[in-house]
Amino acid sequence: MKLSMIFKEKPKQWGFRGDPYFWDHLRKKAENMELITPDELEEWIKAEYLSVSGKALTDEYGDFAVVDEFAHGGMSSGGVDNIWWMENGIPLLKSRLAALL
């Protein structure tokens, strides 16, 4: 079973417009990965965020990154919201992964 399974169903709400593109970026990378632990998943997501944005993924309020490859128009185009990922995205993915293990 591949890690990409946990990315199948997208959330209905996002933080910024770049968040769905970061989700898709992670899903594509996960297509070639076996299942890992929930803690490893969080570290992997943080490493990918750093790789695409040049910034650390933290829970610092109001922090975000703008990633040019995720910019497709709109006010927060390309923006990837740290708070959304720390409070919503990562916990959701970790719970889906835990259910598979």
N, CA, C and O atoms as a GROMACS GRO file, in nm:
protein
  404
    1MET      N    1   0.085  -0.117   0.000
    1MET     CA    2   0.000   0.000   0.000
    1MET      C    3   0.090   0.124   0.000
    1MET      O    4   0.188   0.130   0.074
    2LYS      N    5   0.056   0.220  -0.082
    2LYS     CA    6   0.135   0.342  -0.096
    2LYS      C    7   0.082   0.454  -0.007
    2LYS      O    8  -0.037   0.459   0.024
    3LEU      N    9   0.171   0.541   0.033
    3LEU     CA   10   0.137   0.654   0.120
    3LEU      C   11   0.036   0.748   0.055
    3LEU      O   12  -0.039   0.816   0.124
    4SER      N   13   0.034   0.752  -0.076
    4SER     CA   14  -0.057   0.843  -0.147
    4SER      C   15  -0.204   0.818  -0.115
    4SER      O   16  -0.289   0.903  -0.140
    5MET      N   17  -0.235   0.700  -0.060
    5MET     CA   18  -0.375   0.668  -0.023
    5MET      C   19  -0.435   0.773   0.071
    5MET      O   20  -0.554   0.803   0.061
    6ILE      N   21  -0.355   0.828   0.161
    6ILE     CA   22  -0.408   0.922   0.260
    6ILE      C   23  -0.441   1.058   0.199
    6ILE      O   24  -0.506   1.140   0.264
    7PHE      N   25  -0.397   1.082   0.076
    7PHE     CA   26  -0.422   1.210   0.009
    7PHE      C   27  -0.541   1.204  -0.087
    7PHE      O   28  -0.575   1.304  -0.150
    8LYS      N   29  -0.603   1.086  -0.098
    8LYS     CA   30  -0.709   1.066  -0.197
    8LYS      C   31  -0.821   1.168  -0.186
    8LYS      O   32  -0.854   1.236  -0.283
    9GLU      N   33  -0.879   1.180  -0.069
    9GLU     CA   34  -0.990   1.273  -0.049
    9GLU      C   35  -0.936   1.407   0.000
    9GLU      O   36  -0.874   1.415   0.106
   10LYS      N   37  -0.961   1.512  -0.078
   10LYS     CA   38  -0.912   1.645  -0.041
   10LYS      C   39  -1.004   1.709   0.062
   10LYS      O   40  -1.125   1.684   0.063
   11PRO      N   41  -0.948   1.792   0.148
   11PRO     CA   42  -1.031   1.867   0.244
   11PRO      C   43  -1.126   1.961   0.171
   11PRO      O   44  -1.101   2.000   0.057
   12LYS      N   45  -1.234   1.998   0.237
   12LYS     CA   46  -1.330   2.090   0.177
   12LYS      C   47  -1.289   2.235   0.197
   12LYS      O   48  -1.330   2.322   0.120
   13GLN      N   49  -1.208   2.263   0.299
   13GLN     CA   50  -1.162   2.399   0.325
   13GLN      C   51  -1.010   2.400   0.334
   13GLN      O   52  -0.947   2.304   0.378
   14TRP      N   53  -0.953   2.512   0.291
   14TRP     CA   54  -0.809   2.531   0.292
   14TRP      C   55  -0.776   2.662   0.363
   14TRP      O   56  -0.866   2.740   0.394
   15GLY      N   57  -0.648   2.686   0.387
   15GLY     CA   58  -0.604   2.813   0.443
   15GLY      C   59  -0.588   2.916   0.332
   15GLY      O   60  -0.662   3.015   0.328
   16PHE      N   61  -0.492   2.893   0.242
   16PHE     CA   62  -0.465   2.983   0.130
   16PHE      C   63  -0.478   2.907  -0.002
   16PHE      O   64  -0.489   2.784  -0.004
   17ARG      N   65  -0.476   2.981  -0.110
   17ARG     CA   66  -0.496   2.921  -0.242
   17ARG      C   67  -0.385   2.823  -0.283
   17ARG      O   68  -0.408   2.736  -0.366
   18GLY      N   69  -0.267   2.836  -0.227
   18GLY     CA   70  -0.158   2.745  -0.261
   18GLY      C   71  -0.165   2.612  -0.189
   18GLY      O   72  -0.096   2.517  -0.227
   19ASP      N   73  -0.248   2.603  -0.085
   19ASP     CA   74  -0.255   2.479  -0.007
   19ASP      C   75  -0.296   2.357  -0.088
   19ASP      O   76  -0.235   2.251  -0.071
   20PRO      N   77  -0.397   2.365  -0.175
   20PRO     CA   78  -0.432   2.246  -0.254
   20PRO      C   79  -0.318   2.202  -0.348
   20PRO      O   80  -0.304   2.083  -0.378
   21TYR      N   81  -0.238   2.298  -0.394
   21TYR     CA   82  -0.127   2.263  -0.482
   21TYR      C   83  -0.014   2.196  -0.403
   21TYR      O   84   0.053   2.106  -0.454
   22PHE      N   85   0.006   2.239  -0.279
   22PHE     CA   86   0.104   2.171  -0.194
   22PHE      C   87   0.054   2.030  -0.162
   22PHE      O   88   0.133   1.936  -0.159
   23TRP      N   89  -0.076   2.015  -0.137
   23TRP     CA   90  -0.137   1.884  -0.114
   23TRP      C   91  -0.108   1.792  -0.233
   23TRP      O   92  -0.065   1.678  -0.216
   24ASP      N   93  -0.133   1.843  -0.355
   24ASP     CA   94  -0.109   1.764  -0.475
   24ASP      C   95   0.039   1.729  -0.491
   24ASP      O   96   0.074   1.619  -0.533
   25HIS      N   97   0.125   1.824  -0.457
   25HIS     CA   98   0.270   1.800  -0.461
   25HIS      C   99   0.305   1.682  -0.370
   25HIS      O  100   0.378   1.591  -0.411
   26LEU      N  101   0.252   1.684  -0.249
   26LEU     CA  102   0.278   1.575  -0.154
   26LEU      C  103   0.221   1.443  -0.204
   26LEU      O  104   0.286   1.339  -0.195
   27ARG      N  105   0.098   1.448  -0.257
   27ARG     CA  106   0.034   1.326  -0.308
   27ARG      C  107   0.119   1.261  -0.418
   27ARG      O  108   0.139   1.140  -0.418
   28LYS      N  109   0.168   1.342  -0.510
   28LYS     CA  110   0.249   1.289  -0.621
   28LYS      C  111   0.377   1.224  -0.569
   28LYS      O  112   0.416   1.116  -0.615
   29LYS      N  113   0.442   1.289  -0.475
   29LYS     CA  114   0.565   1.232  -0.417
   29LYS      C  115   0.534   1.102  -0.342
   29LYS      O  116   0.614   1.009  -0.344
   30ALA      N  117   0.419   1.098  -0.276
   30ALA     CA  118   0.380   0.982  -0.195
   30ALA      C  119   0.341   0.861  -0.279
   30ALA      O  120   0.330   0.751  -0.226
   31GLU      N  121   0.319   0.879  -0.409
   31GLU     CA  122   0.282   0.767  -0.495
   31GLU      C  123   0.390   0.660  -0.500
   31GLU      O  124   0.360   0.543  -0.525
   32ASN      N  125   0.514   0.698  -0.475
   32ASN     CA  126   0.625   0.603  -0.480
   32ASN      C  127   0.676   0.566  -0.342
   32ASN      O  128   0.784   0.507  -0.329
   33MET      N  129   0.601   0.602  -0.238
   33MET     CA  130   0.645   0.576  -0.101
   33MET      C  131   0.558   0.471  -0.033
   33MET      O  132   0.436   0.468  -0.050
   34GLU      N  133   0.623   0.386   0.044
   34GLU     CA  134   0.550   0.291   0.128
   34GLU      C  135   0.498   0.366   0.250
   34GLU      O  136   0.539   0.479   0.276
   35LEU      N  137   0.408   0.303   0.325
   35LEU     CA  138   0.356   0.364   0.447
   35LEU      C  139   0.469   0.387   0.547
   35LEU      O  140   0.562   0.307   0.557
   36ILE      N  141   0.459   0.496   0.621
   36ILE     CA  142   0.555   0.533   0.724
   36ILE      C  143   0.476   0.559   0.852
   36ILE      O  144   0.353   0.550   0.851
   37THR      N  145   0.543   0.591   0.960
   37THR     CA  146   0.471   0.620   1.084
   37THR      C  147   0.413   0.762   1.078
   37THR      O  148   0.461   0.844   1.000
   38PRO      N  149   0.312   0.791   1.157
   38PRO     CA  150   0.257   0.927   1.161
   38PRO      C  151   0.362   1.034   1.195
   38PRO      O  152   0.359   1.142   1.138
   39ASP      N  153   0.454   1.004   1.286
   39ASP     CA  154   0.558   1.102   1.318
   39ASP      C  155   0.653   1.123   1.200
   39ASP      O  156   0.696   1.235   1.174
   40GLU      N  157   0.686   1.016   1.130
   40GLU     CA  158   0.769   1.028   1.010
   40GLU      C  159   0.696   1.108   0.903
   40GLU      O  160   0.759   1.186   0.830
   41LEU      N  161   0.565   1.090   0.893
   41LEU     CA  162   0.485   1.165   0.797
   41LEU      C  163   0.496   1.315   0.824
   41LEU      O  164   0.519   1.393   0.732
   42GLU      N  165   0.481   1.354   0.950
   42GLU     CA  166   0.490   1.496   0.984
   42GLU      C  167   0.627   1.552   0.949
   42GLU      O  168   0.637   1.661   0.893
   43GLU      N  169   0.732   1.479   0.980
   43GLU     CA  170   0.867   1.525   0.947
   43GLU      C  171   0.887   1.535   0.796
   43GLU      O  172   0.952   1.627   0.747
   44TRP      N  173   0.830   1.439   0.722
   44TRP     CA  174   0.841   1.442   0.576
   44TRP      C  175   0.769   1.563   0.518
   44TRP      O  176   0.823   1.630   0.430
   45ILE      N  177   0.649   1.592   0.567
   45ILE     CA  178   0.573   1.708   0.518
   45ILE      C  179   0.651   1.836   0.547
   45ILE      O  180   0.659   1.924   0.462
   46LYS      N  181   0.707   1.846   0.666
   46LYS     CA  182   0.786   1.966   0.702
   46LYS      C  183   0.909   1.978   0.612
   46LYS      O  184   0.945   2.089   0.572
   47ALA      N  185   0.973   1.867   0.580
   47ALA     CA  186   1.090   1.869   0.492
   47ALA      C  187   1.050   1.912   0.351
   47ALA      O  188   1.122   1.989   0.287
   48GLU      N  189   0.936   1.863   0.302
   48GLU     CA  190   0.889   1.902   0.169
   48GLU      C  191   0.853   2.051   0.165
   48GLU      O  192   0.881   2.120   0.067
   49TYR      N  193   0.791   2.100   0.272
   49TYR     CA  194   0.757   2.243   0.280
   49TYR      C  195   0.884   2.327   0.272
   49TYR      O  196   0.889   2.426   0.198
   50LEU      N  197   0.984   2.288   0.348
   50LEU     CA  198   1.112   2.359   0.345
   50LEU      C  199   1.173   2.354   0.206
   50LEU      O  200   1.228   2.452   0.158
   51SER      N  201   1.164   2.238   0.142
   51SER     CA  202   1.220   2.220   0.009
   51SER      C  203   1.155   2.311  -0.096
   51SER      O  204   1.224   2.370  -0.178
   52VAL      N  205   1.022   2.323  -0.093
   52VAL     CA  206   0.954   2.404  -0.195
   52VAL      C  207   0.948   2.552  -0.161
   52VAL      O  208   0.936   2.635  -0.251
   53SER      N  209   0.956   2.585  -0.031
   53SER     CA  210   0.937   2.725   0.008
   53SER      C  211   1.063   2.794   0.059
   53SER      O  212   1.073   2.917   0.057
   54GLY      N  213   1.160   2.714   0.106
   54GLY     CA  214   1.279   2.773   0.165
   54GLY      C  215   1.256   2.819   0.308
   54GLY      O  216   1.343   2.883   0.368
   55LYS      N  217   1.139   2.788   0.364
   55LYS     CA  218   1.103   2.828   0.500
   55LYS      C  219   1.064   2.705   0.581
   55LYS      O  220   1.023   2.603   0.526
   56ALA      N  221   1.078   2.718   0.712
   56ALA     CA  222   1.036   2.610   0.801
   56ALA      C  223   0.885   2.616   0.820
   56ALA      O  224   0.826   2.724   0.826
   57LEU      N  225   0.824   2.500   0.830
   57LEU     CA  226   0.681   2.490   0.860
   57LEU      C  227   0.666   2.489   1.012
   57LEU      O  228   0.703   2.392   1.078
   58THR      N  229   0.612   2.597   1.065
   58THR     CA  230   0.597   2.612   1.209
   58THR      C  231   0.453   2.649   1.242
   58THR      O  232   0.371   2.672   1.152
   59ASP      N  233   0.423   2.655   1.371
   59ASP     CA  234   0.289   2.696   1.413
   59ASP      C  235   0.286   2.844   1.451
   59ASP      O  236   0.197   2.888   1.525
   60GLU      N  237   0.382   2.921   1.400
   60GLU     CA  238   0.385   3.064   1.428
   60GLU      C  239   0.267   3.132   1.360
   60GLU      O  240   0.250   3.124   1.238
   61TYR      N  241   0.185   3.199   1.440
   61TYR     CA  242   0.062   3.260   1.389
   61TYR      C  243   0.092   3.360   1.278
   61TYR      O  244   0.181   3.445   1.290
   62GLY      N  245   0.018   3.348   1.171
   62GLY     CA  246   0.028   3.443   1.060
   62GLY      C  247   0.141   3.415   0.963
   62GLY      O  248   0.155   3.485   0.863
   63ASP      N  249   0.221   3.313   0.990
   63ASP     CA  250   0.332   3.284   0.899
   63ASP      C  251   0.281   3.200   0.782
   63ASP      O  252   0.191   3.118   0.797
   64PHE      N  253   0.340   3.223   0.668
   64PHE     CA  254   0.306   3.147   0.548
   64PHE      C  255   0.420   3.162   0.449
   64PHE      O  256   0.510   3.244   0.468
   65ALA      N  257   0.415   3.083   0.344
   65ALA     CA  258   0.514   3.093   0.237
   65ALA      C  259   0.441   3.114   0.106
   65ALA      O  260   0.329   3.066   0.088
   66VAL      N  261   0.504   3.186   0.016
   66VAL     CA  262   0.451   3.200  -0.120
   66VAL      C  263   0.542   3.117  -0.210
   66VAL      O  264   0.663   3.140  -0.217
   67VAL      N  265   0.482   3.021  -0.278
   67VAL     CA  266   0.556   2.929  -0.365
   67VAL      C  267   0.512   2.956  -0.508
   67VAL      O  268   0.397   2.933  -0.544
   68ASP      N  269   0.604   3.005  -0.589
   68ASP     CA  270   0.572   3.045  -0.727
   68ASP      C  271   0.505   2.934  -0.807
   68ASP      O  272   0.412   2.960  -0.882
   69GLU      N  273   0.551   2.809  -0.791
   69GLU     CA  274   0.493   2.700  -0.870
   69GLU      C  275   0.349   2.669  -0.831
   69GLU      O  276   0.278   2.601  -0.905
   70PHE      N  277   0.305   2.718  -0.715
   70PHE     CA  278   0.167   2.697  -0.670
   70PHE      C  279   0.079   2.819  -0.697
   70PHE      O  280  -0.038   2.820  -0.658
   71ALA      N  281   0.133   2.920  -0.762
   71ALA     CA  282   0.058   3.045  -0.789
   71ALA      C  283  -0.022   3.030  -0.919
   71ALA      O  284   0.034   3.015  -1.027
   72HIS      N  285  -0.154   3.036  -0.905
   72HIS     CA  286  -0.243   3.022  -1.020
   72HIS      C  287  -0.352   3.128  -1.021
   72HIS      O  288  -0.460   3.105  -1.075
   73GLY      N  289  -0.326   3.243  -0.961
   73GLY     CA  290  -0.421   3.354  -0.961
   73GLY      C  291  -0.497   3.367  -0.831
   73GLY      O  292  -0.515   3.270  -0.757
   74GLY      N  293  -0.542   3.487  -0.804
   74GLY     CA  294  -0.619   3.515  -0.683
   74GLY      C  295  -0.537   3.586  -0.578
   74GLY      O  296  -0.414   3.596  -0.589
   75MET      N  297  -0.606   3.635  -0.477
   75MET     CA  298  -0.543   3.719  -0.376
   75MET      C  299  -0.433   3.648  -0.296
   75MET      O  300  -0.329   3.709  -0.270
   76SER      N  301  -0.453   3.525  -0.258
   76SER     CA  302  -0.349   3.453  -0.183
   76SER      C  303  -0.282   3.348  -0.271
   76SER      O  304  -0.239   3.243  -0.223
   77SER      N  305  -0.273   3.378  -0.400
   77SER     CA  306  -0.216   3.285  -0.497
   77SER      C  307  -0.076   3.242  -0.457
   77SER      O  308   0.010   3.326  -0.430
   78GLY      N  309  -0.053   3.112  -0.454
   78GLY     CA  310   0.077   3.058  -0.420
   78GLY      C  311   0.105   3.051  -0.271
   78GLY      O  312   0.205   2.994  -0.229
   79GLY      N  313   0.015   3.108  -0.191
   79GLY     CA  314   0.035   3.108  -0.047
   79GLY      C  315   0.006   2.972   0.014
   79GLY      O  316  -0.097   2.910  -0.016
   80VAL      N  317   0.096   2.925   0.099
   80VAL     CA  318   0.077   2.800   0.172
   80VAL      C  319   0.075   2.839   0.320
   80VAL      O  320   0.172   2.892   0.373
   81ASP      N  321  -0.036   2.812   0.385
   81ASP     CA  322  -0.064   2.859   0.520
   81ASP      C  323  -0.010   2.765   0.627
   81ASP      O  324  -0.059   2.653   0.643
   82ASN      N  325   0.090   2.811   0.701
   82ASN     CA  326   0.149   2.729   0.808
   82ASN      C  327   0.044   2.682   0.907
   82ASN      O  328   0.038   2.564   0.941
   83ILE      N  329  -0.039   2.774   0.955
   83ILE     CA  330  -0.136   2.740   1.058
   83ILE      C  331  -0.232   2.632   1.009
   83ILE      O  332  -0.261   2.538   1.082
   84TRP      N  333  -0.280   2.644   0.885
   84TRP     CA  334  -0.371   2.543   0.832
   84TRP      C  335  -0.304   2.406   0.831
   84TRP      O  336  -0.364   2.306   0.870
   85TRP      N  337  -0.180   2.402   0.786
   85TRP     CA  338  -0.110   2.273   0.780
   85TRP      C  339  -0.083   2.217   0.919
   85TRP      O  340  -0.099   2.096   0.941
   86MET      N  341  -0.044   2.301   1.013
   86MET     CA  342  -0.013   2.254   1.148
   86MET      C  343  -0.139   2.214   1.225
   86MET      O  344  -0.136   2.118   1.302
   87GLU      N  345  -0.248   2.286   1.206
   87GLU     CA  346  -0.371   2.260   1.284
   87GLU      C  347  -0.472   2.171   1.213
   87GLU      O  348  -0.556   2.109   1.278
   88ASN      N  349  -0.465   2.164   1.081
   88ASN     CA  350  -0.564   2.088   1.006
   88ASN      C  351  -0.503   1.981   0.914
   88ASN      O  352  -0.532   1.862   0.929
   89GLY      N  353  -0.419   2.024   0.822
   89GLY     CA  354  -0.366   1.932   0.721
   89GLY      C  355  -0.287   1.817   0.778
   89GLY      O  356  -0.315   1.701   0.749
   90ILE      N  357  -0.186   1.847   0.860
   90ILE     CA  358  -0.103   1.740   0.917
   90ILE      C  359  -0.184   1.650   1.010
   90ILE      O  360  -0.175   1.528   0.997
   91PRO      N  361  -0.262   1.704   1.103
   91PRO     CA  362  -0.342   1.614   1.188
   91PRO      C  363  -0.438   1.524   1.108
   91PRO      O  364  -0.455   1.407   1.142
   92LEU      N  365  -0.500   1.579   1.004
   92LEU     CA  366  -0.589   1.499   0.920
   92LEU      C  367  -0.514   1.384   0.855
   92LEU      O  368  -0.558   1.269   0.860
   93LEU      N  369  -0.400   1.415   0.795
   93LEU     CA  370  -0.322   1.311   0.728
   93LEU      C  371  -0.267   1.208   0.826
   93LEU      O  372  -0.264   1.089   0.796
   94LYS      N  373  -0.224   1.253   0.942
   94LYS     CA  374  -0.175   1.159   1.044
   94LYS      C  375  -0.286   1.066   1.091
   94LYS      O  376  -0.262   0.947   1.114
   95SER      N  377  -0.407   1.118   1.106
   95SER     CA  378  -0.518   1.032   1.151
   95SER      C  379  -0.554   0.932   1.041
   95SER      O  380  -0.584   0.816   1.071
   96ARG      N  381  -0.552   0.973   0.915
   96ARG     CA  382  -0.579   0.879   0.806
   96ARG      C  383  -0.472   0.771   0.801
   96ARG      O  384  -0.502   0.653   0.780
   97LEU      N  385  -0.348   0.810   0.820
   97LEU     CA  386  -0.239   0.714   0.817
   97LEU      C  387  -0.251   0.616   0.934
   97LEU      O  388  -0.234   0.495   0.916
   98ALA      N  389  -0.280   0.667   1.051
   98ALA     CA  390  -0.295   0.580   1.170
   98ALA      C  391  -0.406   0.478   1.149
   98ALA      O  392  -0.395   0.364   1.195
   99ALA      N  393  -0.511   0.516   1.079
   99ALA     CA  394  -0.621   0.424   1.051
   99ALA      C  395  -0.580   0.311   0.958
   99ALA      O  396  -0.638   0.203   0.961
  100LEU      N  397  -0.479   0.335   0.875
  100LEU     CA  398  -0.430   0.233   0.781
  100LEU      C  399  -0.331   0.137   0.846
  100LEU      O  400  -0.315   0.024   0.801
  101LEU      N  401  -0.265   0.183   0.950
  101LEU     CA  402  -0.160   0.101   1.012
  101LEU      C  403  -0.215  -0.006   1.103
  101LEU      O  404  -0.139  -0.082   1.162
   0.00000   0.00000   0.00000
